[in-house]
Amino acid sequence: MLLVCASQQVLRYCRESNAKPLWALSAGCPSNADIPSCSYCKGPLCYEFQIMPQLLYYFGVKNEPDSLDWATIVVYTCQGSCNQNVSCKEEFAWIQSYPTTTTQP
């Protein structure tokens, strides 16, 4: 088994029908009911790509309590790649966040 560390990876793309995102946490994953149908053809949406939190480093985000943060952002697109003669189509994104903890001084 070969383990590859891709610490600079900011985007994972796979348009195969059996592709699944890599979830950072077991909690906060969508169920099938959470993923809507295509707003154009009403067909199912499928996983297409995800944005990894390493992108925050390239954005220059500081590690502060109110900073932008996510575990992963998963984008679902129309499984049928329907074409409704629109130049820019609305898709669906699921944001998995890290749990927040509050500490008392």
C-alpha positions, 0 to 999 in steps of 0.5 A: 500500500502506498500512502501519498501525502498531498499537503498542498492539495487544495482541490479534489475532482472526480466526476465518476458515478461511484466517486465519494468525497473524503470527509474530514469528520464522521459527523456533519456529512449530508444524508441523501435527503440533504442533497437536493435535485437539480433545480433545472431538470429535477434530476439527481445531483452527484459529487463532482469536486471538493475544496480542501482546507489547505486553500485557507493557507493560500488565502493568507487566513490567520489562525484566529478564533473568528477566522474563516475555516472549514473541514471541506466544501463538497460541490454536487452537480447535475448527474445528467449534466443537463443544459438549460441554455444558461451560461452559469448554473447554480449547483449545490455545496455542502460545507463541513465545519470543524466543531467549535469548542469554548474554553473558560479562562 
